[in-house]
């Protein structure tokens, strides 16, 4: 698991991005459980995620409607299969409107640019 914390803020909302290799939906579930064991991430407002799996794409918005689809499109564009990416947001008190999708995309871009490739 690679975690990039506090990568940026927007109007008080803080963002982090995490990811790692997964083989199937059970591995995604385990990844999300492991992430939630970190107290700060368990208290996050949203942990939106997506993964390109052998059985097909999977995503979850965790209350941030549409965020999973944004992450999924980015993974498809990068051709990153067998990998889950989670964008975490701690709400800062100001609604971001459509900018929230840009911030989700920015977080995924950060992950793609800085992740360690699999050995």
JOQUI-V817772 format. One record per backbone hydrogen bond with DSSP energy under -0.5 kcal/mol. NH is the residue of the N-H (numbers start at 1). CO is the residue of the C=O. If there is no record, write none. Layout:
# JOQUI-V817772
nh=(NH & NH)
co=(CO & CO)
This chain:
# JOQUI-V817772
nh=(2 & 4 & 5 & 7 & 8 & 10 & 13 & 14 & 15 & 16 & 17 & 18 & 19 & 20 & 22 & 28 & 29 & 30 & 31 & 32 & 33 & 34 & 35 & 36 & 37 & 37 & 38 & 39 & 41 & 42 & 43 & 44 & 45 & 46 & 48 & 49 & 50 & 51 & 52 & 53 & 53 & 54 & 56 & 58 & 60 & 64 & 65 & 67 & 70 & 71 & 72 & 73 & 74 & 75 & 76 & 77 & 78 & 79 & 80 & 81 & 82 & 84 & 85 & 86 & 87 & 88 & 88 & 89 & 90 & 91 & 94 & 99 & 100 & 101 & 102 & 103 & 104 & 105 & 106 & 107 & 108 & 109 & 110 & 111 & 112 & 113 & 114 & 115 & 117)
co=(19 & 17 & 3 & 15 & 15 & 13 & 10 & 90 & 8 & 88 & 4 & 86 & 2 & 84 & 82 & 24 & 25 & 26 & 27 & 28 & 29 & 30 & 31 & 32 & 33 & 34 & 35 & 37 & 38 & 38 & 39 & 41 & 89 & 89 & 87 & 60 & 85 & 58 & 83 & 51 & 56 & 23 & 53 & 51 & 49 & 61 & 63 & 64 & 66 & 67 & 68 & 69 & 70 & 71 & 72 & 73 & 74 & 75 & 75 & 79 & 52 & 20 & 50 & 18 & 48 & 16 & 86 & 46 & 14 & 89 & 11 & 96 & 97 & 98 & 98 & 99 & 100 & 101 & 102 & 103 & 104 & 105 & 106 & 107 & 108 & 109 & 110 & 111 & 115)
